[in-house]
Amino acid sequence: MWPALVTLILGSPAVAQEAAAVKGDRLVVIDEHGLTLQSSDGGVKFHLGGRLHADFGTGSSSAVTDEFPKHADIRRFWLEPKITIYDDLILNLQYDFSSDTTPINNLLASYKGFSPFTITVGNFKEPFSLDELTSNNDIMFMERSLASAFASGPAGRNTGAAVGTHGENWTLAGGVFGGNINESVDGVGLEGTIRATYAPIMNSHEVLHFGVSANYHSLANNVGASFSTTPESFLFNADLVKTGKIDDASAIGRLGLEFAWASGPFRMQAEYIAAEVDRDAASDAFFQGAYVQGGWVINGNSAPYVLEADTATEIGIFKRVQPRPDQRVTHGGAGVFEAVARYSAIDLTSQDIRGGMQQDITLGLNWYPEPYARLMMNYIHAWADPTTRSLGGNDGDADIFQLRAQIAF
């Protein structure tokens, strides 16, 4: 096994042949996708993947005195075992060793035997927001936009059941969810979420995508509601704007609108998300956020668009930019470069709630030396009006420069 790993790192074209060996009735393969064990008839497969995101950053802020408690940290260190049984049943776990509070991401079972329908149960992503459903391995920037503050549950995940389906150019997914498995599955109320997408143009050269998603969360007694966000940085961990806890909240309704267009090396993507909080003792509160972003793959094509996935909900999304075989560094190429830019904004002020408004401008450069590796560089300028009261309640801004080294199998 270890010679095969060394061969993989060196990038020999014969890696697949040298990394595969028959042991009893199993086929063992080590390649750029991770470790795969397969039964002799090919019906049962065990795949061990993972991801490692290491962040480095610095910057300054007029609102925060200790902007960067850490200038380097592990953003994610996931182990991702998956079992596939005759292509119909998929069991998946995503465990993050770098997180003390939310180590479990996916813990699910998906059944695809009723094609084109997929049924998923467990802890997984709710079908809401193109940005949120796109894997953190594949998003254009190191962090998602400010509007992701409206995601339900940590990283948009909760425990429940969902059904998803798709046609030649459309998808539809919906489900019912409780709380997150890392916190409390019950006792937080129930929510229903639905998302539909339509791509009137979808071919190998161009994609035009529209989407709409809706969520209604009936809150349990005394749970309350709150929204907050940092600038689009993991290492800068102070919230510039936040509502604080809304104690008399009885329900939250969310609506999301999506647009994306990709043609050759160019991609543009935008979303608008609104959230209304129903309150028992005061007028309902209305919050909103949006972003528009674009990317140019300087020496390649934009990310592929997919309609189907292992789960019922992660459909109608974009995957990661891929270098051609001759562009891979291990094959003598220079990799693929992508320049990206984004503007995002969030407004957390409504009625008597003075959460503030924040805007971010993010510029970035991504380098894909291999299909499983990426180096990212982001510059973020953020400003809030006003900042949260814990930061003084005055206007404030931040300038952040950060890097990420990413490996994902």
GIHU-V142333 format. One record per backbone hydrogen bond with DSSP energy under -1.0 kcal/mol. NH is the residue of the N-H (numbers start at 0). CO is the residue of the C=O. If there is no record, write none. Layout:
nh->(NH | NH)
co->(CO | CO)
//
This chain:
nh->(4 | 5 | 6 | 7 | 8 | 9 | 10 | 11 | 14 | 17 | 18 | 20 | 22 | 25 | 26 | 27 | 28 | 30 | 33 | 34 | 35 | 36 | 37 | 38 | 39 | 41 | 44 | 45 | 46 | 47 | 48 | 50 | 51 | 52 | 53 | 54 | 55 | 56 | 57 | 59 | 61 | 72 | 74 | 75 | 77 | 78 | 79 | 81 | 82 | 83 | 84 | 85 | 87 | 88 | 89 | 90 | 91 | 92 | 93 | 94 | 95 | 96 | 98 | 104 | 106 | 107 | 108 | 109 | 110 | 111 | 116 | 117 | 118 | 119 | 120 | 121 | 122 | 123 | 125 | 127 | 132 | 133 | 137 | 138 | 147 | 148 | 149 | 150 | 155 | 156 | 157 | 158 | 159 | 160 | 161 | 162 | 163 | 164 | 166 | 170 | 171 | 172 | 173 | 174 | 175 | 176 | 177 | 178 | 182 | 190 | 191 | 192 | 193 | 194 | 195 | 196 | 197 | 198 | 202 | 206 | 207 | 208 | 209 | 210 | 211 | 212 | 213 | 214 | 215 | 216 | 217 | 218 | 222 | 228 | 232 | 236 | 239 | 240 | 241 | 242 | 245 | 248 | 249 | 250 | 251 | 252 | 253 | 254 | 255 | 256 | 257 | 258 | 259 | 260 | 261 | 262 | 263 | 265 | 266 | 267 | 268 | 269 | 270 | 271 | 272 | 273 | 274 | 275 | 276 | 277 | 279 | 284 | 286 | 287 | 288 | 289 | 290 | 291 | 292 | 293 | 294 | 295 | 296 | 297 | 299 | 301 | 305 | 314 | 316 | 318 | 326 | 328 | 330 | 331 | 332 | 334 | 335 | 337 | 338 | 339 | 340 | 341 | 342 | 343 | 344 | 345 | 346 | 347 | 349 | 352 | 354 | 356 | 357 | 358 | 359 | 360 | 361 | 362 | 363 | 364 | 365 | 366 | 367 | 372 | 373 | 374 | 375 | 376 | 377 | 378 | 379 | 380 | 381 | 382 | 383 | 384 | 386 | 387 | 390 | 391 | 392 | 395 | 397 | 398 | 399 | 400 | 401 | 402 | 403 | 404 | 405 | 406 | 407 | 408)
co->(0 | 1 | 2 | 3 | 4 | 5 | 6 | 6 | 11 | 13 | 14 | 27 | 25 | 22 | 37 | 20 | 35 | 33 | 30 | 47 | 28 | 45 | 26 | 43 | 24 | 38 | 83 | 36 | 81 | 34 | 79 | 77 | 406 | 75 | 404 | 72 | 402 | 70 | 400 | 398 | 396 | 54 | 52 | 52 | 50 | 94 | 48 | 46 | 90 | 44 | 88 | 42 | 84 | 84 | 109 | 82 | 107 | 80 | 105 | 78 | 102 | 76 | 95 | 93 | 122 | 91 | 120 | 89 | 118 | 87 | 113 | 163 | 110 | 161 | 108 | 159 | 106 | 157 | 155 | 125 | 128 | 129 | 134 | 134 | 144 | 145 | 146 | 147 | 152 | 153 | 123 | 178 | 121 | 175 | 119 | 173 | 117 | 171 | 169 | 196 | 164 | 194 | 162 | 192 | 160 | 190 | 158 | 184 | 179 | 176 | 215 | 174 | 213 | 172 | 211 | 170 | 209 | 168 | 205 | 261 | 200 | 259 | 197 | 257 | 195 | 255 | 193 | 253 | 191 | 251 | 189 | 249 | 219 | 240 | 230 | 234 | 228 | 228 | 354 | 226 | 224 | 245 | 277 | 277 | 216 | 275 | 214 | 273 | 212 | 271 | 210 | 269 | 208 | 267 | 206 | 265 | 204 | 262 | 294 | 260 | 292 | 258 | 290 | 256 | 288 | 254 | 286 | 252 | 284 | 250 | 247 | 276 | 274 | 346 | 272 | 344 | 270 | 342 | 268 | 340 | 266 | 338 | 264 | 336 | 296 | 263 | 316 | 312 | 305 | 303 | 323 | 368 | 327 | 328 | 327 | 326 | 367 | 365 | 295 | 363 | 293 | 361 | 291 | 359 | 289 | 357 | 287 | 355 | 352 | 349 | 347 | 384 | 345 | 382 | 343 | 380 | 341 | 378 | 339 | 376 | 337 | 374 | 335 | 369 | 405 | 366 | 403 | 364 | 401 | 362 | 399 | 360 | 397 | 358 | 395 | 356 | 393 | 239 | 387 | 388 | 387 | 383 | 381 | 59 | 379 | 57 | 377 | 55 | 375 | 53 | 373 | 51 | 371 | 49)
//
